[in-house]
Amino acid sequence: MAELLSDAEVEAALGSLPDWQRAGASITRTLKCPTFPAAIALVDRVAAAAEARDHHPDIDIRWRTLTFTCATHSMGGITDLDVGLAREIDRLAAEG
């Protein structure tokens, strides 16, 4: 089972995730896609990656704007699972 990251570990991880920020017991990123279909396509790619990891983000869809929130709810905070998923979301977003 994943272990909670310390505040220092979360801050260090966010240092290599410049588009992410801490929001209490989670990390979050908001991005804008060029079109609504592009946003939904990104959500589909993230969903497939999350399913493969058996670790799922909360996703808020507002037309072309997506907000991803990662937290390990069963642990009540941020773990390496969330940092890894954030990195994968960044990779998928960069692919376009």
ZAPATOR-276173 format. One record per residue: residue number from 0; residue in one letter; z negated, y, x of N, C-alpha, C, CB in turn. Coordinates in steps of 0.001 Angstrom, whole numbers. Glycine has a CB too. Layout:
BEGIN
site i NUM, aa a, n_Z Z, n_Y Y, n_X X, ca_Z Z, ca_Y Y, ca_X X, c_Z Z, c_Y Y, c_X X, cb_Z Z, cb_Y Y, cb_X X
...
This chain:
BEGIN
site i 0, aa m, n_Z 0, n_Y -1183, n_X 837, ca_Z 0, ca_Y 0, ca_X 0, c_Z 0, c_Y 1245, c_X 881, cb_Z -1214, cb_Y -1, cb_X -952
site i 1, aa a, n_Z 695, n_Y 2246, n_X 440, ca_Z 791, ca_Y 3503, ca_X 1176, c_Z -559, c_Y 4213, c_X 1196, cb_Z 1867, cb_Y 4412, cb_X 555
site i 2, aa e, n_Z -801, n_Y 4942, n_X 2279, ca_Z -2029, ca_Y 5725, ca_X 2398, c_Z -1711, c_Y 7205, c_X 2268, cb_Z -2736, cb_Y 5440, cb_X 3739
site i 3, aa l, n_Z -2648, n_Y 7945, n_X 1696, ca_Z -2467, ca_Y 9387, ca_X 1566, c_Z -2352, c_Y 10038, c_X 2935, cb_Z -3625, cb_Y 10007, cb_X 779
site i 4, aa l, n_Z -1475, n_Y 11014, n_X 3034, ca_Z -1348, ca_Y 11798, ca_X 4255, c_Z -2406, c_Y 12905, c_X 4250, cb_Z 86, cb_Y 12398, cb_X 4385
site i 5, aa s, n_Z -2898, n_Y 13231, n_X 5423, ca_Z -3827, ca_Y 14349, ca_X 5544, c_Z -3052, c_Y 15652, c_X 5344, cb_Z -4551, cb_Y 14334, cb_X 6930
site i 6, aa d, n_Z -3774, n_Y 16730, n_X 5141, ca_Z -3120, ca_Y 18038, ca_X 5003, c_Z -2280, c_Y 18342, c_X 6245, cb_Z -4172, cb_Y 19157, cb_X 4778
site i 7, aa a, n_Z -2802, n_Y 18030, n_X 7422, ca_Z -2070, ca_Y 18290, ca_X 8660, c_Z -806, c_Y 17441, c_X 8728, cb_Z -2960, cb_Y 18015, cb_X 9880
site i 8, aa e, n_Z -884, n_Y 16193, n_X 8288, ca_Z 294, ca_Y 15316, ca_X 8291, c_Z 1346, c_Y 15812, c_X 7303, cb_Z -110, cb_Y 13870, cb_X 7949
site i 9, aa v, n_Z 914, n_Y 16291, n_X 6149, ca_Z 1856, ca_Y 16839, ca_X 5167, c_Z 2541, c_Y 18070, c_X 5758, cb_Z 1128, cb_Y 17201, cb_X 3834
site i 10, aa e, n_Z 1779, n_Y 18964, n_X 6354, ca_Z 2361, ca_Y 20173, ca_X 6941, c_Z 3333, c_Y 19828, c_X 8059, cb_Z 1261, cb_Y 21093, cb_X 7471
site i 11, aa a, n_Z 2998, n_Y 18838, n_X 8870, ca_Z 3899, ca_Y 18416, ca_X 9942, c_Z 5199, c_Y 17861, c_X 9364, cb_Z 3219, cb_Y 17360, cb_X 10836
site i 12, aa a, n_Z 5097, n_Y 17064, n_X 8322, ca_Z 6290, ca_Y 16502, ca_X 7672, c_Z 7143, c_Y 17614, c_X 7077, cb_Z 5891, cb_Y 15491, cb_X 6572
site i 13, aa l, n_Z 6508, n_Y 18594, n_X 6455, ca_Z 7256, ca_Y 19705, ca_X 5865, c_Z 7954, c_Y 20541, c_X 6930, cb_Z 6328, cb_Y 20588, cb_X 5040
site i 14, aa g, n_Z 7475, n_Y 20490, n_X 8150, ca_Z 8131, ca_Y 21194, ca_X 9240, c_Z 9535, c_Y 20679, c_X 9497, cb_Z 7311, cb_Y 21079, cb_X 10495
site i 15, aa s, n_Z 9768, n_Y 19412, n_X 9173, ca_Z 11107, ca_Y 18834, ca_X 9341, c_Z 11838, c_Y 18704, c_X 8008, cb_Z 11010, cb_Y 17464, cb_X 10013
site i 16, aa l, n_Z 11261, n_Y 19251, n_X 6968, ca_Z 11871, ca_Y 19281, ca_X 5630, c_Z 11868, c_Y 20727, c_X 5136, cb_Z 11101, cb_Y 18338, cb_X 4622
site i 17, aa p, n_Z 12726, n_Y 21584, n_X 5716, ca_Z 12624, ca_Y 23021, ca_X 5448, c_Z 12883, c_Y 23437, c_X 4001, cb_Z 13574, cb_Y 23738, cb_X 6320
site i 18, aa d, n_Z 13552, n_Y 22602, n_X 3227, ca_Z 13837, ca_Y 22965, ca_X 1834, c_Z 12742, c_Y 22507, c_X 873, cb_Z 15167, cb_Y 22370, cb_X 1407
site i 19, aa w, n_Z 11712, n_Y 21859, n_X 1404, ca_Z 10624, ca_Y 21322, ca_X 586, c_Z 9373, c_Y 22158, c_X 774, cb_Z 10343, cb_Y 19849, cb_X 941
site i 20, aa q, n_Z 8537, n_Y 22158, n_X -262, ca_Z 7248, ca_Y 22835, ca_X -163, c_Z 6192, c_Y 22003, c_X -868, cb_Z 7317, cb_Y 24261, cb_X -768
site i 21, aa r, n_Z 4982, n_Y 22241, n_X -485, ca_Z 3874, ca_Y 21538, ca_X -1116, c_Z 3544, c_Y 22205, c_X -2438, cb_Z 2637, cb_Y 21510, cb_X -194
site i 22, aa a, n_Z 3278, n_Y 21390, n_X -3429, ca_Z 2848, ca_Y 21875, ca_X -4741, c_Z 1661, c_Y 21019, c_X -5162, cb_Z 4018, cb_Y 21813, cb_X -5809
site i 23, aa g, n_Z 486, n_Y 21372, n_X -4670, ca_Z -705, ca_Y 20580, ca_X -4963, c_Z -631, c_Y 19216, c_X -4300, cb_Z -884, cb_Y 20421, cb_X -6469
site i 24, aa a, n_Z -638, n_Y 18167, n_X -5112, ca_Z -626, ca_Y 16792, ca_X -4615, c_Z 782, c_Y 16213, c_X -4582, cb_Z -1522, cb_Y 15916, cb_X -5475
site i 25, aa s, n_Z 1785, n_Y 17085, n_X -4423, ca_Z 3176, ca_Y 16626, ca_X -4372, c_Z 3975, c_Y 17557, c_X -3467, cb_Z 3804, cb_Y 16571, cb_X -5801
site i 26, aa i, n_Z 5205, n_Y 17122, n_X -3178, ca_Z 6152, ca_Y 17989, ca_X -2486, c_Z 7349, c_Y 18174, c_X -3407, cb_Z 6583, cb_Y 17392, cb_X -1092
site i 27, aa t, n_Z 7972, n_Y 19334, n_X -3329, ca_Z 9017, ca_Y 19668, ca_X -4284, c_Z 10160, c_Y 20418, c_X -3612, cb_Z 8446, cb_Y 20496, cb_X -5424
site i 28, aa r, n_Z 11343, n_Y 20226, n_X -4161, ca_Z 12532, ca_Y 20947, ca_X -3703, c_Z 13385, c_Y 21284, c_X -4915, cb_Z 13347, cb_Y 20107, cb_X -2664
site i 29, aa t, n_Z 13881, n_Y 22512, n_X -4964, ca_Z 14822, ca_Y 22938, ca_X -6000, c_Z 16138, c_Y 23282, c_X -5334, cb_Z 14272, cb_Y 24154, cb_X -6810
site i 30, aa l, n_Z 17224, n_Y 22813, n_X -5924, ca_Z 18545, ca_Y 23147, ca_X -5406, c_Z 19511, c_Y 23368, c_X -6553, cb_Z 19062, cb_Y 22042, cb_X -4473
site i 31, aa k, n_Z 20549, n_Y 24126, n_X -6251, ca_Z 21566, ca_Y 24428, ca_X -7248, c_Z 22860, c_Y 23759, c_X -6826, cb_Z 21759, cb_Y 25964, cb_X -7418
site i 32, aa c, n_Z 23453, n_Y 23000, n_X -7738, ca_Z 24733, ca_Y 22340, ca_X -7504, c_Z 25864, c_Y 23229, c_X -8015, cb_Z 24773, cb_Y 20948, cb_X -8193
site i 33, aa p, n_Z 27079, n_Y 23006, n_X -7540, ca_Z 28180, ca_Y 23882, ca_X -7949, c_Z 28555, c_Y 23753, c_X -9426, cb_Z 29388, cb_Y 23591, cb_X -7108
site i 34, aa t, n_Z 28340, n_Y 22565, n_X -10002, ca_Z 28675, ca_Y 22333, ca_X -11416, c_Z 27649, c_Y 21402, c_X -12030, cb_Z 30105, cb_Y 21739, cb_X -11566
site i 35, aa f, n_Z 27619, n_Y 21358, n_X -13350, ca_Z 26729, ca_Y 20423, ca_X -14034, c_Z 27092, c_Y 18977, c_X -13713, cb_Z 26779, cb_Y 20652, cb_X -15543
site i 36, aa p, n_Z 28386, n_Y 18593, n_X -13742, ca_Z 28710, ca_Y 17209, ca_X -13368, c_Z 28282, c_Y 16866, c_X -11934, cb_Z 30208, cb_Y 16972, cb_X -13519
site i 37, aa a, n_Z 28378, n_Y 17816, n_X -11010, ca_Z 27928, ca_Y 17563, ca_X -9635, c_Z 26418, c_Y 17342, c_X -9590, cb_Z 28318, cb_Y 18736, cb_X -8714
site i 38, aa a, n_Z 25681, n_Y 18084, n_X -10405, ca_Z 24227, ca_Y 17909, ca_X -10477, c_Z 23886, c_Y 16519, c_X -10992, cb_Z 23591, cb_Y 18984, cb_X -11384
site i 39, aa i, n_Z 24556, n_Y 16091, n_X -12044, ca_Z 24279, ca_Y 14770, ca_X -12614, c_Z 24693, c_Y 13671, c_X -11639, cb_Z 25014, cb_Y 14594, cb_X -13961
site i 40, aa a, n_Z 25779, n_Y 13866, n_X -10903, ca_Z 26195, ca_Y 12890, ca_X -9896, c_Z 25129, c_Y 12756, c_X -8807, cb_Z 27550, cb_Y 13297, cb_X -9273
site i 41, aa l, n_Z 24531, n_Y 13882, n_X -8385, ca_Z 23463, ca_Y 13827, ca_X -7394, c_Z 22252, c_Y 13090, c_X -7966, cb_Z 23066, cb_Y 15250, cb_X -6942
site i 42, aa v, n_Z 21904, n_Y 13375, n_X -9199, ca_Z 20794, ca_Y 12671, ca_X -9836, c_Z 21071, c_Y 11165, c_X -9851, cb_Z 20565, cb_Y 13197, cb_X -11279
site i 43, aa d, n_Z 22296, n_Y 10773, n_X -10154, ca_Z 22651, ca_Y 9352, ca_X -10150, c_Z 22464, c_Y 8733, c_X -8769, cb_Z 24095, cb_Y 9165, cb_X -10612
site i 44, aa r, n_Z 22881, n_Y 9436, n_X -7721, ca_Z 22734, ca_Y 8910, ca_X -6354, c_Z 21252, c_Y 8816, c_X -5968, cb_Z 23496, cb_Y 9809, cb_X -5340
site i 45, aa v, n_Z 20488, n_Y 9828, n_X -6332, ca_Z 19052, ca_Y 9803, ca_X -6048, c_Z 18393, c_Y 8669, c_X -6828, cb_Z 18393, cb_Y 11162, cb_X -6404
site i 46, aa a, n_Z 18795, n_Y 8473, n_X -8065, ca_Z 18215, ca_Y 7396, ca_X -8878, c_Z 18463, c_Y 6036, c_X -8230, cb_Z 18803, cb_Y 7418, cb_X -10305
site i 47, aa a, n_Z 19673, n_Y 5814, n_X -7725, ca_Z 19987, ca_Y 4535, ca_X -7078, c_Z 19143, c_Y 4355, c_X -5814, cb_Z 21495, cb_Y 4454, cb_X -6731
site i 48, aa a, n_Z 19016, n_Y 5402, n_X -5019, ca_Z 18214, ca_Y 5320, ca_X -3803, c_Z 16740, c_Y 5094, c_X -4131, cb_Z 18379, cb_Y 6592, cb_X -2971
site i 49, aa a, n_Z 16245, n_Y 5776, n_X -5144, ca_Z 14843, ca_Y 5626, ca_X -5546, c_Z 14577, c_Y 4218, c_X -6068, cb_Z 14476, cb_Y 6667, cb_X -6620
site i 50, aa e, n_Z 15497, n_Y 3703, n_X -6836, ca_Z 15342, ca_Y 2349, ca_X -7372, c_Z 15310, c_Y 1335, c_X -6235, cb_Z 16485, cb_Y 2015, cb_X -8357
site i 51, aa a, n_Z 16167, n_Y 1510, n_X -5240, ca_Z 16192, ca_Y 605, ca_X -4089, c_Z 14876, c_Y 646, c_X -3318, cb_Z 17352, cb_Y 963, cb_X -3160
site i 52, aa r, n_Z 14224, n_Y 1814, n_X -3307, ca_Z 12945, ca_Y 1980, ca_X -2605, c_Z 11749, c_Y 1610, c_X -3487, cb_Z 12798, cb_Y 3422, cb_X -2121
site i 53, aa d, n_Z 12001, n_Y 1446, n_X -4774, ca_Z 10930, ca_Y 1249, ca_X -5762, c_Z 9905, c_Y 2389, c_X -5668, cb_Z 10231, cb_Y -128, cb_X -5544
site i 54, aa h, n_Z 10439, n_Y 3595, n_X -5495, ca_Z 9617, ca_Y 4807, ca_X -5442, c_Z 10465, c_Y 5931, c_X -6026, cb_Z 9140, cb_Y 5141, cb_X -3959
site i 55, aa h, n_Z 9994, n_Y 6548, n_X -7088, ca_Z 10831, ca_Y 7413, ca_X -7912, c_Z 10291, c_Y 8835, c_X -7980, cb_Z 10951, cb_Y 6843, cb_X -9309
site i 56, aa p, n_Z 11164, n_Y 9825, n_X -7823, ca_Z 10739, ca_Y 11217, ca_X -7960, c_Z 10725, c_Y 11637, c_X -9434, cb_Z 11668, cb_Y 12144, cb_X -7149
site i 57, aa d, n_Z 10013, n_Y 12698, n_X -9705, ca_Z 10178, ca_Y 13379, ca_X -10986, c_Z 11377, c_Y 14305, c_X -10792, cb_Z 8856, cb_Y 14179, cb_X -11432
site i 58, aa i, n_Z 12245, n_Y 14362, n_X -11790, ca_Z 13456, ca_Y 15176, ca_X -11682, c_Z 13564, c_Y 16072, c_X -12909, cb_Z 14724, cb_Y 14282, cb_X -11539
site i 59, aa d, n_Z 13677, n_Y 17365, n_X -12665, ca_Z 13883, ca_Y 18344, ca_X -13727, c_Z 15322, c_Y 18841, c_X -13622, cb_Z 12853, cb_Y 19536, cb_X -13626
site i 60, aa i, n_Z 16080, n_Y 18713, n_X -14693, ca_Z 17483, ca_Y 19123, ca_X -14721, c_Z 17603, c_Y 20345, c_X -15632, cb_Z 18412, cb_Y 17954, cb_X -15214
site i 61, aa r, n_Z 18093, n_Y 21443, n_X -15064, ca_Z 18334, ca_Y 22670, ca_X -15817, c_Z 19743, c_Y 23140, c_X -15492, cb_Z 17270, cb_Y 23778, cb_X -15479
site i 62, aa w, n_Z 20709, n_Y 22642, n_X -16219, ca_Z 22127, ca_Y 22922, ca_X -16023, c_Z 22520, c_Y 22508, c_X -14617, cb_Z 22444, cb_Y 24421, cb_X -16265
site i 63, aa r, n_Z 22744, n_Y 23425, n_X -13686, ca_Z 23146, ca_Y 23084, ca_X -12319, c_Z 21970, c_Y 23064, c_X -11351, cb_Z 24188, cb_Y 24065, cb_X -11827
site i 64, aa t, n_Z 20791, n_Y 23391, n_X -11834, ca_Z 19607, ca_Y 23479, ca_X -10984, c_Z 18756, c_Y 22226, c_X -11146, cb_Z 18782, cb_Y 24738, cb_X -11322
site i 65, aa l, n_Z 18468, n_Y 21584, n_X -10015, ca_Z 17656, ca_Y 20369, ca_X -10008, c_Z 16372, c_Y 20624, c_X -9230, cb_Z 18441, cb_Y 19178, cb_X -9397
site i 66, aa t, n_Z 15271, n_Y 20136, n_X -9756, ca_Z 14010, ca_Y 20168, ca_X -9024, c_Z 13521, c_Y 18737, c_X -8880, cb_Z 12945, cb_Y 21062, cb_X -9748
site i 67, aa f, n_Z 13313, n_Y 18345, n_X -7627, ca_Z 12797, ca_Y 17021, ca_X -7315, c_Z 11348, c_Y 17170, c_X -6888, cb_Z 13645, cb_Y 16323, cb_X -6205
site i 68, aa t, n_Z 10479, n_Y 16350, n_X -7441, ca_Z 9064, ca_Y 16350, ca_X -7084, c_Z 8674, c_Y 14938, c_X -6680, cb_Z 8177, cb_Y 16862, cb_X -8264
site i 69, aa c, n_Z 8113, n_Y 14834, n_X -5488, ca_Z 7719, ca_Y 13529, ca_X -4960, c_Z 6205, c_Y 13475, c_X -4781, cb_Z 8432, cb_Y 13242, cb_X -3618
site i 70, aa a, n_Z 5604, n_Y 12442, n_X -5334, ca_Z 4182, ca_Y 12169, ca_X -5174, c_Z 3980, c_Y 10680, c_X -5429, cb_Z 3303, cb_Y 13048, cb_X -6146
site i 71, aa t, n_Z 3001, n_Y 10116, n_X -4769, ca_Z 2647, ca_Y 8727, ca_X -5027, c_Z 1513, c_Y 8754, c_X -6051, cb_Z 2228, cb_Y 7964, cb_X -3697
site i 72, aa h, n_Z 1887, n_Y 8677, n_X -7316, ca_Z 924, ca_Y 8861, ca_X -8404, c_Z -208, c_Y 7848, c_X -8331, cb_Z 1624, cb_Y 8754, cb_X -9752
site i 73, aa s, n_Z 98, n_Y 6619, n_X -7935, ca_Z -936, ca_Y 5585, ca_X -7869, c_Z -1992, c_Y 5893, c_X -6809, cb_Z -301, cb_Y 4233, cb_X -7582
site i 74, aa m, n_Z -1634, n_Y 6733, n_X -5823, ca_Z -2573, ca_Y 7123, ca_X -4768, c_Z -3141, c_Y 8519, c_X -5008, cb_Z -1886, cb_Y 7071, cb_X -3405
site i 75, aa g, n_Z -2567, n_Y 9247, n_X -5943, ca_Z -3067, ca_Y 10578, ca_X -6261, c_Z -2684, c_Y 11648, c_X -5258, cb_Z -4535, cb_Y 10534, cb_X -6374
site i 76, aa g, n_Z -1540, n_Y 11457, n_X -4583, ca_Z -1127, ca_Y 12477, ca_X -3624, c_Z 130, c_Y 12106, c_X -2877, cb_Z -2224, cb_Y 12735, cb_X -2647
site i 77, aa i, n_Z 258, n_Y 12631, n_X -1679, ca_Z 1475, ca_Y 12520, ca_X -874, c_Z 1293, c_Y 11441, c_X 182, cb_Z 1826, cb_Y 13874, cb_X -211
site i 78, aa t, n_Z 2267, n_Y 10535, n_X 266, ca_Z 2261, ca_Y 9469, ca_X 1257, c_Z 3581, c_Y 9489, c_X 2027, cb_Z 2034, cb_Y 8089, cb_X 584
site i 79, aa d, n_Z 3691, n_Y 8592, n_X 2995, ca_Z 4950, ca_Y 8444, ca_X 3734, c_Z 6099, c_Y 8086, c_X 2805, cb_Z 4809, cb_Y 7376, cb_X 4818
site i 80, aa l, n_Z 5805, n_Y 7407, n_X 1696, ca_Z 6858, ca_Y 7078, ca_X 726, c_Z 7531, c_Y 8345, c_X 208, cb_Z 6277, cb_Y 6267, cb_X -451
site i 81, aa d, n_Z 6743, n_Y 9371, n_X -27, ca_Z 7282, ca_Y 10637, ca_X -552, c_Z 8093, c_Y 11373, c_X 500, cb_Z 6148, cb_Y 11537, cb_X -1051
site i 82, aa v, n_Z 7613, n_Y 11366, n_X 1726, ca_Z 8334, ca_Y 12027, ca_X 2810, c_Z 9667, c_Y 11321, c_X 3039, cb_Z 7488, cb_Y 12039, cb_X 4114
site i 83, aa g, n_Z 9658, n_Y 9997, n_X 3033, ca_Z 10900, ca_Y 9248, ca_X 3211, c_Z 11888, c_Y 9494, c_X 2095, cb_Z 10609, cb_Y 7780, cb_X 3305
site i 84, aa l, n_Z 11384, n_Y 9554, n_X 870, ca_Z 12258, ca_Y 9830, ca_X -268, c_Z 12816, c_Y 11250, c_X -188, cb_Z 11499, cb_Y 9631, cb_X -1592
site i 85, aa a, n_Z 11995, n_Y 12201, n_X 224, ca_Z 12471, ca_Y 13585, ca_X 390, c_Z 13602, c_Y 13639, c_X 1414, cb_Z 11310, cb_Y 14516, cb_X 828
site i 86, aa r, n_Z 13455, n_Y 12932, n_X 2513, ca_Z 14516, ca_Y 12896, ca_X 3529, c_Z 15808, c_Y 12293, c_X 2945, cb_Z 14051, cb_Y 12076, cb_X 4767
site i 87, aa e, n_Z 15658, n_Y 11256, n_X 2148, ca_Z 16833, ca_Y 10636, ca_X 1533, c_Z 17480, c_Y 11580, c_X 518, cb_Z 16445, cb_Y 9312, cb_X 852
site i 88, aa i, n_Z 16691, n_Y 12301, n_X -256, ca_Z 17245, ca_Y 13279, ca_X -1199, c_Z 18000, c_Y 14352, c_X -429, cb_Z 16122, cb_Y 13917, cb_X -2066
site i 89, aa d, n_Z 17445, n_Y 14825, n_X 683, ca_Z 18145, ca_Y 15816, ca_X 1504, c_Z 19485, c_Y 15260, c_X 1992, cb_Z 17271, cb_Y 16239, cb_X 2707
site i 90, aa r, n_Z 19490, n_Y 14028, n_X 2455, ca_Z 20719, ca_Y 13413, ca_X 2953, c_Z 21770, c_Y 13319, c_X 1850, cb_Z 20427, cb_Y 12021, cb_X 3523
site i 91, aa l, n_Z 21340, n_Y 12882, n_X 678, ca_Z 22276, ca_Y 12756, ca_X -453, c_Z 22790, c_Y 14119, c_X -910, cb_Z 21598, cb_Y 12036, cb_X -1629
site i 92, aa a, n_Z 21922, n_Y 15118, n_X -920, ca_Z 22337, ca_Y 16471, ca_X -1322, c_Z 23351, c_Y 17033, c_X -335, cb_Z 21115, cb_Y 17412, cb_X -1421
site i 93, aa a, n_Z 23170, n_Y 16734, n_X 943, ca_Z 24104, ca_Y 17246, ca_X 1967, c_Z 25472, c_Y 16593, c_X 1861, cb_Z 23537, cb_Y 17016, cb_X 3368
site i 94, aa e, n_Z 25518, n_Y 15373, n_X 1332, ca_Z 26799, ca_Y 14687, ca_X 1170, c_Z 27675, c_Y 15352, c_X 110, cb_Z 26567, cb_Y 13229, cb_X 805
site i 95, aa g, n_Z 27011, n_Y 16057, n_X -792, ca_Z 27758, ca_Y 16766, ca_X -1828, c_Z 28039, c_Y 15993, c_X -3011, cb_Z 28984, cb_Y 17240, cb_X -1325
